[in-house]
Amino acid sequence: MVEMAQAIVSLMDAPAKTASLNAFSALKKGSPAPFWLFQGVCGAWGIDHSRARLDLITVSENATFVLDIDGKHEGVVRVSQPGYVGGPEAVASEIAWLNALHEIDGVHLINPVPTTRGTFVTRIHDANGVGWTVISTKFVEGTVLEDLDNPAPYYETIGSWAALFHEQSRQWEPPFGFKRFSWDLSNMVGPSPRWGRWENADLTDTERALCDKALWKAMDVVVKVPRTKQTWGLIHADLRPSNIIKGADGKLTVIDFDDAGYSWYLYDYASSLSFIEHESYAPQLAKAWVRGYQKVAGDFNEEQLAVMSALSMIRRLQMLGWTTNHRADALPDGMAEQEAPGSVMCAKRYLDDPMWLLE
């Protein structure tokens, strides 16, 4: 039992106090990391200060930095606010699942880098003595699918990999101490959602009422889905173009497992279309995802397609809420500004035909 208890604890250092990512609010993309973080990363991973740089990539749920050694991209360092969605235990659990997914043939994933202590998760203290949860992964060369003119050719792969993840999740026994949060309706669009209230977005009263009507229609579908081993489990929850990198050789690599948690398996369909459901090409992506998934898991029935469509509507408003309290530069230029009008369009389409994205 003692050995089992160490399964998660051995991946991390001790828990820490709570703090806010506002500590990084003054940084812009490309800005050097604060010295306390740079120094801590070099110490934790045994890096010579004189050979390294640590520059900001983005601030979202976490602050993410690129690690250069001798002028070459070598790693990506992710800094989580202490206590965020479960603290170091949850981050260590994320790494435990990621490492287990590496056993799936044909799927390519980021590789976590252990510290000099052998742990994958460590704490680095800032000037105020607050400990921040930090991990590092190997840098992946290539282009994120989000930056391509047309990511559609890769959506069958995204769908098929989601199905493989789900197969693994249904069979996998998490190690003792495993801790990840849930993406249920309250966490998505409830009174105090994890990422912000969509109701606070810049909408007219008429637009807000329309979105609310679409949301209730979608939730009425989802609340009727029983949580069974077949419908509910551990998922990536953000398997979309911004989290998949295409290498020069065409190989795809999945990154960013920080949203991984328990939810309806079909929520991975909804998350694959995040921020782009209103675009004219979205139905093409949706149908390609379905084709890829069905090649692995068999055909969807009408009830499953209805649930997927409902979750997509809910996800759209969830991400509209996300834009109300996140930096616009965490998204491609102009995308944040499209969330409100695009959400209204999606609500209209959903009310007219819930499965419009698949038709």
Residue, then its C-alpha position, 0 to 999 in steps of 0.5 A: m500500500v505504501e508503494m501505491a501511495q507513492a504512485i502520484v506523490s513521486l511525480m511531484d513536490a509538496p503542495a503550495k499556496t494559492a496565487s494568481l497568473n496576474a503575476f505574469s500580466a505585464l509580460k508579452k509574447g517573447s518577454p523573458a521570464p521573471f528571474w525567479l522562474f528562470q533561476g528555478v527552472c535552471g536549477a530544477w532541470g540542471i541547466d547552465h544559466s549562461r546557455a539558456r533563455l526562457d521566453l513567454i509563449t502565452v498566458s491562458e490557464n497557465a503561463t507557458f514559456v519556451l526554453d532555449i539552450d544554446g539558441k535552440h528550442e529544447g523545451v516548453v515550460r508550463v507554470s500553473q497557478p498554485g491550487y489551480v484545479g487541484g494543485p500539484e496532485a492534479v498536475a502529477s495525475e495529468i502526467a501519469w495519464l499522458n505517460a500511459l497514453h504513450e502506449i497507444d500505437g500510432v499516436h504521437l504525444i509530447n514527452p514530459v522531462p523529469t527534473t534532476r530529482g526524478t520528478f515530473v512536477t516541481r515547485i518553484h518559489d517566487a520572490n514572495g515565497v509562493g510556490w508555483t507548480v511547474i512542468s517541462t516537456k520536450f519542444v516539438e518542431g512544426t506548425v500548430l494546425e491552427d496556423l494552417d490555412n485548412p486543418a480539415p485534412y487532419y480532422e479524421t486523424i483527430g477523431s480517430w485519436a480521440a476514439l483511441f484515447h477513449e478506448q484506453s480510458r475505459q480500460w486504464e486503472p489510474p494509480f493510487g492518488f490520481k486526481r483530476f477535475s470534472w467537466d460537468l455542466s456546472n463547471m462549463v456553464g453554471p453559476s460559477p463556471r471554471w472559465g467565466r460566465w458567458e452571460n458577461a459577454d458583450l451581447t444585447d438582451t435579445e442576443r443573450a436571451l437567444c443564447d440562453k434558449a439554445l443553452w437550455k435546449a442543449m442541456d436538456v439533451v445532455v442531462k438525460v445521458p447516464r454516466t456509465k463506463q461507456t459514456w463518461g470517463l477521462i478525456h483530453a477535453d481540448l483536442r483541437p488544432s491549437n493543441i496539435i503540431k504538424g512536423a515537417d515530415g507530416k507527423l502529428t503530435v498532441i500537446d497540452f493535456d492541462d484540461a484533461g479531466y472526467s466528462w462525457y467522452l463525446y465532449d471531445y468532439a465539441s472541444s475539437l471545434s472550439f472557437i470556430e463553430h461559426e466558420s463556414y468550414a466548421p461542418q467540414l471539420a465536424k464530419a471529418w472528425v466523425r468519420g475518423y472516430q467511427k473508423v475506430a469505434g463504429d458508427f454513431n447512432e442518432e442519439q449520440l449525434a444529438v448529444m455531440s451536437a448539444l455538447s458543441m452548443i454548450r462548449r461554444l457558450q463555455m468558451l464565450g465565457w472564457t473570453t470574458n476573463h482571459r487575454a485576447d492574445a491567447l488566441p489568434d488575432g481577431m478570434a476573441e472578437q468573433e466569439a460573441p457574434g459567432s455564438v449568436m449565429c451558432a445559437k440560431r442555427y442550433l435552435d433551427d436544427p440541432m445537428w446543423l454542423l453534421e449536415 
